[in-house]
Amino acid sequence: MALPQAVTKDDSGVYSMSYSSVVPLLVEAIKEQQHKAEVSNQESTRQIEQLKKQTRAFEATIATLERVIRRLEVRTTFRRSSSRRKRPNEVRRLTAGL
């Protein structure tokens, strides 16, 4: 940022700066930076809320899948145990040595 109007040179060649002409520009720059930070914060908050929503949906899906898996495990266990009862040859073979 160049501010030639804020810099003066005296007769002996010494430069000086008028700080009073720089302060309003600095205040505006700080306001702009603050606005950008607020917008960035709002965007971050929106993204965080979106991720939380997705996480809740994934957790619900996982819970549903876990329930389905448990039901399938119970059915599979039941089928295995009931299918063994239907095999008389296997029962005879297992009890033959008794």
C-alpha positions as a Markdown table, in Angstrom:
| # | Residue | x | y | z |
|---|---|---|---|---|
| 1 | Met | 0.0 | 0.0 | 0.0 |
| 2 | Ala | 1.6 | 3.2 | -1.1 |
| 3 | Leu | 0.4 | 6.5 | 0.4 |
| 4 | Pro | 2.4 | 9.3 | -1.2 |
| 5 | Gln | 0.0 | 11.9 | 0.2 |
| 6 | Ala | 1.0 | 10.8 | 3.7 |
| 7 | Val | 4.8 | 11.2 | 3.2 |
| 8 | Thr | 6.5 | 14.6 | 3.0 |
| 9 | Lys | 10.1 | 15.6 | 2.5 |
| 10 | Asp | 11.5 | 18.7 | 4.1 |
| 11 | Asp | 14.1 | 21.1 | 2.7 |
| 12 | Ser | 17.0 | 19.1 | 4.3 |
| 13 | Gly | 15.8 | 15.9 | 2.6 |
| 14 | Val | 14.3 | 14.3 | 5.7 |
| 15 | Tyr | 11.1 | 12.3 | 5.1 |
| 16 | Ser | 8.3 | 12.3 | 7.5 |
| 17 | Met | 4.9 | 10.7 | 7.6 |
| 18 | Ser | 1.5 | 12.1 | 8.5 |
| 19 | Tyr | 0.0 | 9.3 | 10.7 |
| 20 | Ser | -3.3 | 11.1 | 10.9 |
| 21 | Ser | -3.9 | 10.5 | 7.2 |
| 22 | Val | -3.0 | 6.8 | 7.6 |
| 23 | Val | -5.3 | 6.0 | 10.5 |
| 24 | Pro | -8.6 | 6.1 | 8.6 |
| 25 | Leu | -7.2 | 3.7 | 6.0 |
| 26 | Leu | -6.0 | 1.3 | 8.7 |
| 27 | Val | -9.4 | 1.4 | 10.4 |
| 28 | Glu | -11.1 | 0.5 | 7.1 |
| 29 | Ala | -8.6 | -2.3 | 6.5 |
| 30 | Ile | -9.3 | -3.7 | 9.9 |
| 31 | Lys | -13.1 | -3.5 | 9.3 |
| 32 | Glu | -12.7 | -5.3 | 6.0 |
| 33 | Gln | -10.5 | -8.0 | 7.7 |
| 34 | Gln | -13.0 | -8.4 | 10.5 |
| 35 | His | -15.8 | -8.8 | 7.9 |
| 36 | Lys | -13.9 | -11.5 | 6.1 |
| 37 | Ala | -13.2 | -13.3 | 9.3 |
| 38 | Glu | -16.9 | -13.2 | 10.3 |
| 39 | Val | -17.9 | -14.6 | 6.8 |
| 40 | Ser | -15.3 | -17.3 | 7.1 |
| 41 | Asn | -16.6 | -18.2 | 10.6 |
| 42 | Gln | -20.2 | -18.4 | 9.3 |
| 43 | Glu | -19.1 | -20.6 | 6.5 |
| 44 | Ser | -17.2 | -22.9 | 8.9 |
| 45 | Thr | -20.2 | -23.1 | 11.2 |
| 46 | Arg | -22.4 | -24.0 | 8.3 |
| 47 | Gln | -20.0 | -26.7 | 7.2 |
| 48 | Ile | -19.7 | -28.1 | 10.7 |
| 49 | Glu | -23.5 | -28.3 | 11.0 |
| 50 | Gln | -23.7 | -30.0 | 7.7 |
| 51 | Leu | -21.0 | -32.6 | 8.8 |
| 52 | Lys | -22.9 | -33.2 | 12.0 |
| 53 | Lys | -26.1 | -33.8 | 10.1 |
| 54 | Gln | -24.3 | -36.3 | 7.8 |
| 55 | Thr | -22.7 | -38.0 | 10.8 |
| 56 | Arg | -26.1 | -38.5 | 12.4 |
| 57 | Ala | -27.4 | -40.0 | 9.2 |
| 58 | Phe | -24.4 | -42.3 | 8.9 |
| 59 | Glu | -24.8 | -43.4 | 12.6 |
| 60 | Ala | -28.5 | -44.1 | 11.9 |
| 61 | Thr | -27.6 | -46.2 | 8.9 |
| 62 | Ile | -24.9 | -48.1 | 10.8 |
| 63 | Ala | -27.4 | -48.8 | 13.6 |
| 64 | Thr | -29.9 | -50.2 | 11.1 |
| 65 | Leu | -27.2 | -52.3 | 9.4 |
| 66 | Glu | -26.1 | -53.7 | 12.8 |
| 67 | Arg | -29.7 | -54.7 | 13.6 |
| 68 | Val | -30.0 | -56.4 | 10.2 |
| 69 | Ile | -26.7 | -58.2 | 10.8 |
| 70 | Arg | -27.9 | -59.4 | 14.2 |
| 71 | Arg | -31.2 | -60.7 | 12.7 |
| 72 | Leu | -29.3 | -62.5 | 10.0 |
| 73 | Glu | -26.9 | -64.0 | 12.5 |
| 74 | Val | -29.9 | -65.3 | 14.5 |
| 75 | Arg | -31.5 | -66.7 | 11.4 |
| 76 | Thr | -28.3 | -68.3 | 10.3 |
| 77 | Thr | -27.7 | -69.9 | 13.7 |
| 78 | Phe | -31.3 | -71.1 | 13.8 |
| 79 | Arg | -31.1 | -72.6 | 10.3 |
| 80 | Arg | -27.8 | -74.3 | 11.1 |
| 81 | Ser | -29.1 | -75.8 | 14.3 |
| 82 | Ser | -32.5 | -76.8 | 12.7 |
| 83 | Ser | -30.8 | -78.2 | 9.6 |
| 84 | Arg | -28.7 | -80.5 | 11.8 |
| 85 | Arg | -31.9 | -81.9 | 13.3 |
| 86 | Lys | -33.1 | -82.8 | 9.9 |
| 87 | Arg | -30.1 | -85.0 | 9.1 |
| 88 | Pro | -30.8 | -88.4 | 10.6 |
| 89 | Asn | -27.6 | -89.9 | 9.1 |
| 90 | Glu | -25.5 | -87.3 | 10.9 |
| 91 | Val | -27.4 | -88.0 | 14.2 |
| 92 | Arg | -26.8 | -91.8 | 13.7 |
| 93 | Arg | -23.2 | -91.3 | 13.0 |
| 94 | Leu | -22.6 | -89.1 | 16.0 |
| 95 | Thr | -24.5 | -91.4 | 18.4 |
| 96 | Ala | -23.0 | -94.6 | 16.9 |
| 97 | Gly | -20.0 | -94.6 | 19.2 |
| 98 | Leu | -22.0 | -94.1 | 22.4 |
